C-alpha cells in the first residue's frame, strides 16, 4: 500500500512553467507591540521592516513601498493607543488597490503575522516565530501560504466547457461495493485513512493532465506520471489512478484541509508542463516558489487554445480527521 504525502503524494518536485508573471500587490502594516499597547515602538518598526525585507525576494509578490504605506496610514483610523483598526485598514487597502495585507503583533518576544485577502477578508496565511531572529522563516511561511492560495485560485478559475468534449472526472472513496463518488458538481469529504481512486473518461480521443493542490500546499501532477508517462486517452475508455494493474493503493493521510484537483483535456497534445524541469519518481510535485508560476503557465497556455478544443473539470474535497 502506498501512503502519499499530505493527501496523495509520493515523491517530489516541479517547475517554472512560464517566465511571464503577474504579481500580487501586498502591503505590510506596522506590527502592533502588544506589550507597549501601540504600533510605534522600536520593536514594531524593526519587525515591520524585517518582514517587508523578507518578502521582497518572492517574485510573485509586489510590495507596496513604505512611502505609499505611510500615506495609507494617514487614512486609517487609530485608537487612542495608536493601534491600527484592522477592518478599516482592510477597507483603505482595498481602495488603494491592495490584493492582500500583512498584519502582525509582537507579544513578549513572539512575532505573529497574518496575510489577509482583501476581497474576502479571510486570513490565507499565518504563522509565528519565537523572536526577531526567526523573521526570515516567518517571511518564508507567509509567502508559501500566499503562493499556494494564488495557485489554487488560478487553477479553480481556469474553466472551459467545450461544446464538443464530454469529460467525466470523479473520485471514488472507500470500498468499490459502497460506490461513493465525489464529482465536480458537489464538494465531497474524505476521512484521513480512507482509500481513494481517481477516475476519468472522455467522449473524444485526446490528452489529459491532472493537477492536485493538497491541504499541506504541495502541488502534485497526478497524470501523467512515471508509471503512465503518456497522457493520451482513448474515447469511451474508463481510466483509473491507480489502476488494478498498478499494484498500489492511495490512502488519504495528514494533514486535514481543502484539496483541489483539476483535470485538463485537450484534443491535441499540449505541453502544460515542462517535463525537463520535473524531478523525482512516481508522481511529481511542484518546487517551492514555483507553484504560482505553474498556475500562471496553465492560464497562459489556455489562452492559446480554441474554445472547442479543450475542457476542464475541478473537484474540491474536504479532508478531515
C-alpha positions as CSV (number, residue, x, y, z in Angstrom):
1,X,0.0,0.0,0.0
2,X,1.3,3.5,-0.8
3,X,0.8,6.3,1.6
4,X,1.2,9.6,-0.3
5,X,2.4,12.7,1.5
6,X,-0.4,15.0,2.5
7,X,-3.5,13.7,0.7
8,X,-2.0,11.8,-2.2
9,X,1.7,12.4,-2.8
10,X,4.5,10.0,-3.2
11,X,7.5,11.9,-4.5
12,X,8.7,15.3,-5.3
13,X,9.2,18.2,-7.4
14,X,8.3,20.6,-10.4
15,X,8.7,23.5,-12.4
16,X,8.8,27.0,-13.7
17,X,6.1,26.8,-16.3
18,X,6.4,30.3,-17.6
19,X,8.7,33.3,-17.3
20,X,5.6,35.5,-17.6
21,X,4.5,36.7,-14.2
22,X,1.6,38.6,-12.6
23,X,2.5,39.7,-9.1
24,X,0.0,40.1,-6.3
25,X,0.0,43.6,-4.6
26,X,0.7,43.4,-0.9
27,X,1.0,46.0,1.8
28,X,2.7,45.3,5.2
29,X,1.0,47.2,8.1
30,X,3.0,48.3,11.2
31,X,3.2,45.4,13.6
32,X,1.4,46.1,16.9
33,X,3.6,45.8,20.0
34,X,1.1,44.3,22.5
35,X,3.4,44.8,25.4
36,X,3.5,48.5,24.9
37,X,-0.1,48.8,23.6
38,X,0.9,50.6,20.4
39,X,2.3,50.2,16.9
40,X,5.1,52.7,17.1
41,X,7.7,51.1,19.3
42,X,11.2,50.3,18.1
43,X,10.4,46.6,18.2
44,X,7.4,47.3,16.0
45,X,9.3,49.3,13.4
46,X,12.1,46.7,13.4
47,X,9.7,43.7,12.9
48,X,7.7,45.5,10.2
49,X,10.9,46.4,8.3
50,X,12.3,42.9,8.5
51,X,9.1,41.2,7.4
52,X,8.9,43.5,4.5
53,X,12.5,42.8,3.5
54,X,11.9,39.0,3.9
55,X,9.0,39.2,1.4
56,X,10.9,41.2,-1.2
57,X,12.7,38.1,-2.6
58,X,9.5,36.4,-3.8
59,X,8.8,37.3,-7.4
60,X,5.1,36.6,-7.2
61,X,4.8,39.3,-4.5
62,X,4.8,43.1,-5.4
63,X,5.1,45.0,-2.2
64,X,3.7,48.5,-1.9
65,X,6.6,50.8,-1.0
66,X,6.8,52.3,2.5
67,X,6.0,55.9,1.4
68,X,2.8,54.6,0.0
69,X,2.0,52.7,3.1
70,X,2.6,55.8,5.2
71,X,0.2,57.7,3.0
72,X,-2.4,54.9,3.6
73,X,-1.8,55.0,7.4
74,X,-2.9,58.6,7.5
75,X,-6.3,57.5,6.1
76,X,-6.7,54.7,8.7
77,X,-8.5,55.3,12.0
78,X,-6.3,54.9,15.0
79,X,-7.4,54.3,18.6
80,X,-6.1,56.3,21.5
81,X,-3.3,53.8,21.8
82,X,-2.2,54.2,18.2
83,X,-3.2,50.6,17.3
84,X,-4.4,50.2,13.8
85,X,-8.1,49.3,13.3
86,X,-7.8,46.2,11.1
87,X,-11.2,46.3,9.5
88,X,-10.6,50.0,8.5
89,X,-7.2,49.1,7.3
90,X,-8.6,46.4,5.0
91,X,-11.1,48.8,3.5
92,X,-8.5,51.5,2.9
93,X,-6.1,49.0,1.5
94,X,-8.7,47.7,-1.0
95,X,-9.4,51.3,-2.1
96,X,-5.7,51.7,-2.9
97,X,-5.6,48.5,-5.0
98,X,-4.1,46.1,-2.5
99,X,-5.0,42.5,-3.0
100,X,-3.6,41.3,0.3
101,X,-2.4,42.9,3.5
102,X,0.1,41.6,6.1
103,X,-0.7,42.5,9.7
104,X,1.2,41.4,12.8
105,X,1.6,41.5,16.5
106,X,4.5,41.3,19.0
107,X,3.8,39.8,22.4
108,X,6.9,39.4,24.7
109,X,9.4,38.2,22.1
110,X,7.0,36.2,19.9
111,X,6.1,37.7,16.5
112,X,2.9,36.6,14.8
113,X,1.8,37.6,11.3
114,X,-1.2,37.1,9.0
115,X,-1.9,37.7,5.3
116,X,-5.4,38.9,4.8
117,X,-7.1,38.6,1.4
118,X,-8.8,42.0,0.6
119,X,-11.7,40.7,-1.4
120,X,-12.9,38.1,1.1
121,X,-11.3,39.5,4.3
122,X,-10.1,35.9,5.1
123,X,-6.8,35.0,6.5
124,X,-5.0,32.9,3.9
125,X,-1.6,32.5,5.6
126,X,-0.5,32.9,9.1
127,X,2.4,31.8,11.4
128,X,4.6,32.9,14.3
129,X,8.2,32.7,15.4
130,X,9.8,32.8,18.8
131,X,11.7,36.1,18.3
132,X,13.2,38.5,15.8
133,X,15.9,36.0,14.7
134,X,13.1,34.0,13.0
135,X,11.8,36.8,10.8
136,X,13.3,35.2,7.6
137,X,11.4,32.0,8.4
138,X,8.2,33.9,9.1
139,X,8.5,35.6,5.7
140,X,9.0,32.3,4.0
141,X,6.0,30.7,5.8
142,X,3.8,33.7,4.8
143,X,5.0,33.7,1.2
144,X,4.4,29.9,0.9
145,X,0.8,30.2,2.1
146,X,0.2,33.1,-0.3
147,X,1.7,31.2,-3.2
148,X,-0.5,28.2,-2.5
149,X,-3.6,30.4,-2.3
150,X,-2.8,32.1,-5.6
151,X,-2.1,28.8,-7.4
152,X,-5.3,27.3,-6.1
153,X,-7.4,30.3,-7.2
154,X,-5.7,30.4,-10.6
155,X,-6.5,26.7,-11.3
156,X,-10.0,26.9,-9.9
157,X,-10.9,29.8,-12.2
158,X,-9.4,28.1,-15.2
159,X,-12.7,26.8,-16.6
160,X,-13.9,25.8,-20.1
161,X,-17.0,24.0,-21.3
162,X,-16.3,22.8,-24.8
163,X,-19.4,22.0,-27.0
164,X,-17.5,19.0,-28.5
165,X,-16.0,17.4,-25.4
166,X,-17.7,15.5,-22.6
167,X,-15.1,14.8,-19.9
168,X,-16.2,12.7,-16.9
169,X,-13.9,13.1,-13.9
170,X,-14.6,11.8,-10.4
171,X,-13.1,10.4,-7.2
172,X,-14.2,7.1,-5.6
173,X,-13.6,6.5,-1.9
174,X,-13.9,3.5,0.3
175,X,-14.7,0.0,-1.0
176,X,-15.9,-0.4,-4.5
177,X,-19.1,-2.0,-3.3
178,X,-20.2,1.2,-1.5
179,X,-19.9,3.2,-4.7
180,X,-19.2,6.5,-3.0
181,X,-18.3,9.1,-5.7
182,X,-17.2,12.7,-5.5
183,X,-17.8,14.7,-8.7
184,X,-17.2,18.3,-9.8
185,X,-20.8,19.1,-9.3
186,X,-20.6,18.9,-5.5
187,X,-17.9,19.2,-2.9
188,X,-17.1,16.0,-1.0
189,X,-15.5,14.9,2.2
190,X,-12.8,12.2,2.7
191,X,-11.6,11.0,6.1
192,X,-7.9,10.5,6.8
193,X,-7.2,6.8,6.4
194,X,-9.7,6.2,3.6
195,X,-8.6,4.8,0.2
196,X,-9.3,6.8,-3.0
197,X,-9.2,6.2,-6.7
198,X,-9.3,8.9,-9.4
199,X,-11.3,8.1,-12.5
200,X,-11.9,9.7,-15.8
201,X,-13.4,9.1,-19.2
202,X,-13.9,11.2,-22.4
203,X,-16.1,11.0,-25.5
204,X,-13.1,12.1,-27.6
205,X,-9.6,10.8,-28.1
206,X,-7.1,13.3,-26.6
207,X,-4.8,14.2,-23.8
208,X,-5.4,14.6,-20.1
209,X,-3.4,16.4,-17.4
210,X,-4.4,16.3,-13.7
211,X,-3.0,18.6,-11.1
212,X,-3.7,18.3,-7.3
213,X,-3.3,21.2,-4.8
214,X,-3.2,19.4,-1.5
215,X,-4.1,20.6,2.0
216,X,-0.4,20.9,3.0
217,X,0.3,23.1,0.0
218,X,2.1,20.6,-2.2
219,X,1.1,20.8,-5.9
220,X,1.2,17.4,-7.4
221,X,0.9,16.2,-11.0
222,X,-1.2,13.1,-10.8
223,X,-1.4,12.4,-14.5
224,X,0.8,11.9,-16.5
225,X,3.4,10.3,-14.1
226,X,6.4,7.9,-14.2
227,X,4.0,4.9,-14.2
228,X,1.9,6.3,-17.0
229,X,4.3,8.6,-18.9
230,X,1.9,9.2,-21.8
231,X,-1.2,11.2,-21.0
232,X,-3.1,10.2,-24.2
233,X,-6.5,8.7,-23.5
234,X,-9.0,6.9,-25.8
235,X,-12.6,7.8,-26.4
236,X,-15.1,5.9,-24.3
237,X,-12.5,4.1,-22.1
238,X,-12.6,4.5,-18.3
239,X,-9.3,5.1,-16.7
240,X,-8.2,4.8,-13.0
241,X,-5.4,6.2,-10.9
242,X,-4.3,3.8,-9.6
243,X,-5.5,1.1,-12.0
244,X,-5.8,-2.6,-10.9
245,X,-2.6,-3.3,-12.7
246,X,-0.6,-0.7,-10.9
247,X,-0.1,-2.8,-7.7
248,X,-0.6,0.0,-5.2
249,X,-3.3,1.9,-3.3
250,X,-3.7,5.5,-2.4
251,X,-4.6,6.2,1.2
252,X,-5.5,9.7,2.5
253,X,-3.1,10.9,5.1
254,X,-2.4,14.0,7.2
255,X,-2.9,16.9,7.2
256,X,-6.6,17.8,7.1
257,X,-7.8,20.7,5.0
258,X,-9.0,21.6,1.5
259,X,-7.8,19.5,-1.5
260,X,-8.4,20.8,-5.1
261,X,-8.0,18.6,-8.1
262,X,-8.2,20.0,-11.6
263,X,-8.3,18.0,-14.9
264,X,-7.5,19.5,-18.3
265,X,-8.4,17.7,-21.5
266,X,-7.3,18.7,-25.0
267,X,-8.0,17.2,-28.4
268,X,-4.4,17.7,-29.5
269,X,-1.2,17.3,-27.4
270,X,-0.5,20.4,-25.3
271,X,2.6,20.9,-23.2
272,X,1.0,22.2,-20.0
273,X,4.1,21.0,-18.1
274,X,7.8,21.4,-18.8
275,X,8.9,17.8,-18.2
276,X,12.6,18.7,-18.3
277,X,12.1,20.6,-15.1
278,X,10.3,17.8,-13.2
279,X,12.4,15.7,-10.8
280,X,11.6,12.8,-8.6
281,X,9.9,9.5,-9.3
282,X,6.3,8.3,-9.3
283,X,4.2,11.4,-9.1
284,X,5.9,14.8,-9.5
285,X,5.5,17.8,-7.1
286,X,5.9,21.5,-7.9
287,X,9.0,23.1,-6.4
288,X,8.7,25.7,-3.7
289,X,8.5,29.2,-5.2
290,X,7.2,27.8,-8.5
291,X,3.6,27.0,-7.7
292,X,2.2,30.4,-8.7
293,X,4.4,30.3,-11.8
294,X,3.0,26.9,-12.7
295,X,-0.6,28.0,-12.4
296,X,0.1,31.2,-14.4
297,X,1.7,29.0,-17.1
298,X,-1.6,27.0,-17.3
299,X,-3.6,30.2,-17.7
300,X,-1.2,31.4,-20.5
301,X,-1.4,28.1,-22.3
302,X,-5.2,28.0,-22.1
303,X,-5.5,31.4,-23.8
304,X,-3.8,30.0,-26.9
305,X,-6.5,27.2,-27.3
306,X,-9.7,27.4,-29.2
307,X,-12.9,27.2,-27.0
308,X,-14.0,23.9,-28.6
309,X,-10.6,22.2,-28.3
310,X,-10.3,21.8,-24.5
311,X,-12.2,21.0,-21.4
312,X,-11.6,21.3,-17.7
313,X,-13.1,19.8,-14.5
314,X,-12.4,20.6,-10.9
315,X,-13.2,18.7,-7.7
316,X,-12.8,20.1,-4.1
317,X,-12.5,17.7,-1.2
318,X,-12.6,18.5,2.5
319,X,-10.1,16.1,4.1
320,X,-11.0,15.6,7.8
321,X,-9.8,13.5,10.8
